[in-house]
Structure formats: C-alpha cells, structure tokens
Amino acid sequence: MSQTTSSRILVTGGSRGLGLAICTRLLTEGQEVFTLARSISAEVQKLAASFPGRLHFHPVDLADREAVDGYVKQHPWLMDLDGLVANAALGTDGLLLMTPDAALRKCIEVNLTSTVVLTKTILKGMLQRGGNLVFISSIAAKTALKGLSVYSATKAGLAAFCRTIAKEYGERGIRANCILPGFLDTEMSHGLNDHQRQQIIRRTALRRLGEGDDICGVVSFLLSPAARFITGAEIVVDGGFSI
C-alpha cells in the first residue's frame, strides 16, 4: 500500500479518542477513510468538513450483533477496501463478580465479535489483490491488570485472531498485525483518579501516559510499504509500562 496513492481504509470506533486520531492521521496522508461508531460526534463532523468527500461516517452499534450483520449485508463496498484498522473497544472496569452479565456481553461483542464479523467480509475482497489488517489490542492482553479480566480476554483473543489470520492469508498478499497500546490519555482513561494516573506514570519508563499520535505513527507504518515483510507481529507501544 503506497502512502502517496489513496487507499480505502476502514477504521472502527473513529468518533473519538484514538480512533479519531487514527482517522485524522490517515486523512492527512491522503487516504480515503470510512469509520463506524454508534453515533457521530462533533469532532467527526468537523473532520469531514476539512476533508470533503474523503471521510465517510456510518452509524453502527457494534455491540448489537444483528445490527452488525445487517450492516455487512447492506454494504458490499466492504469487500473493496485496502485496509482495516480494528480500533473500536469498550472497557470493563471492576472485579469479575461485580460486573453485570450485560456489560460482559457488550464488551465481548464490541471488542471481539464485531471485529471478527467485519474482518471475514473484508477478507473476501482482499483475496485477489491483497490488503492490510491492523488490530488494536492492548498490553492488557499480556499484562494482568486488576479489574480488567473480560477486557483483557477480548484483547488477548484479538491478538490470537490476528496471528492466525496472518498465517492463513499471507500467501494471498494479506498482512495482519497487532498493536498493543499502553495507557493512553484518551476518554477511556479519563475515569482514572489522580492517584491511579500517577501510579501508572511512575510504573511507565517514559514517565507519561501515551497519546493518540504515539499509536497513529505505528498504524501508518504498518499500512505502508515500509512494513511489507511484517505480518503476524505484536507491537507493544506502552512507553515501557510492561517491562
């Protein structure tokens, strides 16, 4: 995939936070970007106005399996994509026995099931021309973090899914790689109190939380020709939190 030639890339969960940052980065690099989220945000509307005709927002509740299945059936253009950045995620914060079953199911649907369903459709179109898949996992997939058992399970599942897709479809010119971010200063971490934030910062070798741009650069690299011999990789981007 050339960074000087416009490619069609789907970014899930692009209405805010990391997803919005990824969309912004890809648009500035000249890509045509599609993004899915439950509802459009003011930030996405502003971004679309800045890149007319190149950012396409579609409202889809990724926690609703029937809605995802229906969306896939109604949008055959999903099989005409050059890349996927599976970013959409929902966190669960609390001990397992204190977490409602509905919250557990929603986390699994958003973080794992919807990605599998979308990937299956997108892969069909990539079989003849190749493509790039980037899955946003988490260091929680490898590092035990209290209160994040189900979230961690979904992110570990996503990493395993990525490795297997890389093995199954590499011979068709399809690359699949996984990014494992650490704690980012996005909406997902805004629920942390100051004591928790300082604990994380002290444990992080670079002594700060990550920013969206720290991940966007890796996404851009993995989608580019510079990464043409990289597949099945798990790239940790956590500022040294997990070392």
N, C-alpha and C positions, 0 to 999 in steps of 0.2 A: 504494500500500500504506500503510495507516494504522498509525502506531505505537501507537494506542490500541485497535485491533482486532487480535485474534490472527490471525496468518498462519502458514501451514505452510511451514517453510523447511528445506531440506536443506543441511547443512554437511559436506563431506567432510574426512576426516582430523581428526576432532574429539576424539580420545582424549587429546591432549596439546598443549603448546605453543600456537601461535597459534590452531589450530582449537578447542582447549578454551576459550581466552579469548573467541573469537567466539561459541561456544555459550552461554557464561555471560552475555555481554552481551545476546544476543537473548532469552534466557530472562528476564532481569531486566526487559526491555522488554515482556514479556507474550506473546512469540511461542511457538508450538509448534515444537520443533526435532527434526529427525531427523539422526542422524550415522552415518557409516560409517567404519570403521577395521578393521585386521586383527584386533585383539583389544581387549577392553575394559580400561580402566585403572581403578585405584582412584579416581582423580580424577573420572572419568565416573560411577562408581558413587555417589560422594558427591554429585555434582551432581544426578544423577537423584533421589536421596533428598530433596534440597532442593526439587525441582520435580516432585512426583509427577504422573505422567500427562502431562507436557509435554516430557520428553526421552526420545527413543526411540533406542536404540543397536542397530545391526545389524552383525555381524561380516562383513566382506568384504575379501578380499585384492585390492586394486586393481591389484596387479602381475600378477594372474592373469586374462588376458583371458576365459577360459572361465568363471571364477567371476563376473566382472562381467556377462557376457552372461546367465548363468543367473539372477543376481540381478534383472536388469532384467525378464526374462520372468516371474519369480515374484512381482513386487511392482508390480502395476498402480497402486498409490497414488502412484507416482512421477509419474503424469500428473494428480495432484490437488494439486500444490504451487503455492505463490505465489512462492517464491523459491529460488534456488540460490546457495550460496557455495562455489565450487570451490576449496578450500584445500589438499587433500592434495598433498604433494610429497615427493620423495625426492632428496637431493643426491648428486652425484658429486664427489669431491674428488681431483684428480690429473690429470696430463697425459694427453691422449687415448691416446697409445701405451702408457701404463702401466695403462690401465683395462680390466679384463676385459670381454669382449663381453656376458656375462650381466648385469653391472652396468649396462652401457649400455642394454640392452633393458628392464631393470627400471625404470630412470629414465624412459624414454620411456613405458612402459605406465602408470606411476603418475601422472606429471606431465601427460601429454597425452592418450594414448589413452583412458583410463578417463573422463576429463572429457568428451571428445567423445561417447562412447557414452552416458553418463548425460544429457548435455545434449540429445541427439537425442530421447530418450524424454520427458524433462521438457517440452521444447518442444511436443510433440504436445498435451499437456494445456493448455498456455497459449494456444494459438491462438485460443480463443474468449473468453478472459477477461483476457488479458494476464498479465504477470509480470515479475519482476526476476532478472537473472543477474549475479552478481558473480564475477569470476575473479581469483584471487590470483596474479599473475605475480611479477616481481622486477626490480630495477634491473639484474640480470644480463642481462635482455632487451635493454638499451640500452647497458650499460657493459661493456667487455671486462674480465673478471676471470680471471686466470691459474688454470688448473686446474679451470675450471667450463664447459668447452666444451659438453658434452652437456646439462647442466643449463640453461645459457644458451639453447641451441637450443630446448629444450622450453618455456621460459618465453616466448621470443620467439614461438614457434608459438602459445602460448595467447593472447597479446595479439593476434596476427593473426586468430585464430579468433574472438575476442570482437568485433573491429571488423566482421568480415563478418556475424556473427550479428546485430549491431545494425542493419546495413544491410538484411539480408534480412527481418527480422521486426519492425522498428519500426512498420510500418503496422498490425500486429496488436496494438499496445499492449505490446510486449515490449521492455524495456530491457536492454542488456548493457553492462557497464562493467568496467574492469580496474584493479586496484590494483597498483602496483609498489613493494613494500616494500624498504627497505634492509636493513642488517644488524640483526637483532633479537636480543635477549638471551633466546633460547629454546634448546631442546635442539639445534636444527640448528647453532647457533653454539658449542656447548659444546666442540667439538673444537678450537677455536682456542686456541693458546697465548697467554700474556700479551703477548708481543711483537706477535703478529698483532692481538690486540684493541686494543692501544694504537695501532698503525698506522692501523687503521680509525677509531678515535676521533679521532685527530689530523686525519684527512682529512675528517671529518664536521663541517660548520659548527656544529652544535649541541653538538659535543664529547661525545657519548654514543651508545651503542647504542640502538636503538629498543626499545620494549616492546609487548607484545600490545595494550594499551589504545590505543596510538597508531594501530593499524590498525583496531581494533574500531569506533572512532568514525566512521571513513570508511565502513566496511561498513554501519553503521547508517544513516548519511546516504544512501548510495546506494540502500538498500532503502526509504527513506522518501519520502513525497510531496514533501518539500523538494527532491528530485532529479528531479522528474517530467519536466524538459526536458533531462536529461543522459543521453546514450547514446553508446556508442562511445568514451567517454573513457578516457584512461590517466592515472591519478592517481599521481604519484610521492610516496611517503611515506618519505623516507630521511634526514631531518634535514640535508639539504644535502650528502650524500656525493658525489652525481654532478654537482654544479655546479662 
